[in-house]
C-alpha cells in the first residue's frame, strides 16, 4: 500500500451497466418497449484526471448494432403494424 500510494498507482475499478431503451408512444399509449444492457468494467489510476464526457468507441459500436436488432422487432410488432395500417387507411391517397 505504501508503494502504491507513493508511486501514485492506486487502481480504481468501476463497473457500470449501460442501458439503451427503445420506446414508441402514440397518444400516450406505449406500443413498443425493449431495452439492451451492456456491462463495462474500467480500471483507472486514482490520481489520473477525468477522461471527459466522450463515449467509448466500443460502447458506441454496441449502441449502433442494437439498431439492427431492434428494427425487425419493431416491424414485427402487431401494435405497430396496426398503427401503420390505420395510418394508411386515413392518410394515403386511394
N, C-alpha and C positions, 0 to 999 in steps of 0.2 A: 504494500500500500504506500509506503514511504517513497519507493522508487517511482511508482506511478504518479504520485502527487507532485514530486519534484520534477519529473520529466514532462508532465502535462499530457500523459497518455491515458487518462482515465476514460474508459469507454462508457457510452450511454447507449443502451439498446432500447429502441422504441418499436412497438408493434401496433399497427393500425389496420382497421378494416375500412376500405373504401367501398361505399355503396352507391351504385348508379341505378336510379329508379326511372322507369318509363311509365307514365300515366297519361291516359287520354280521358278527358272530361268533356261532356257535351251537356249544356244546360244544367250543370251541377251534378249530373249522374256520371259515375265512374264506369267507363266502358272497357277499359283495359288497364291492367296494373301488373308489372313484372319488375323484379329487381335482380341485379347482379352484384356479387360481393367479391372483392379482391383483397387478399391479405398481404400486407407489406411489412417486412421486418427490416429495420435500418439500424446501423451502428455508426455513432459519431464520437468524436473526441469531445470531452467535457468543455474544453477551452476554445473550441473552434467556433467561429461566428455563424450566424444564421445563413442558410443557403438560399434565402429569398423565397418568394412565393411562386416559383415555377413548378410546373407539373413534370414529374419524372417521365422521360420518353417511354419507358417500359409501361408505365401506367396509362399514358396517352394512347399507346398502341392497343392495350387491352380495351380501353373505352371505345376506341374506333371499331374494334372487332365485334363488340356487343351489338352494333347496329345491324350487322349481317345476320346475327342470331335472332334479334327481336323483330325484324321486318317480316319474316314469314309468320311469326306468331300473331302479329297484328293483322296480317292479311287473312289468316285462317280463323280469326275470332268471329263468332257468329254475331255478336252485338255490332261490331264494326261493319260486317257485311250487310246487316240490316240497315244500318245508318247510310251506307253508300247506296243501297237500293232505294231508300226513301228519298235521298238527295236527288238521285237520277230521275225518279218519278216526278218530283216537283220542279226541278230546275234545269233539266236538259230539254232541248227542243226536240219535238217529235216529228 
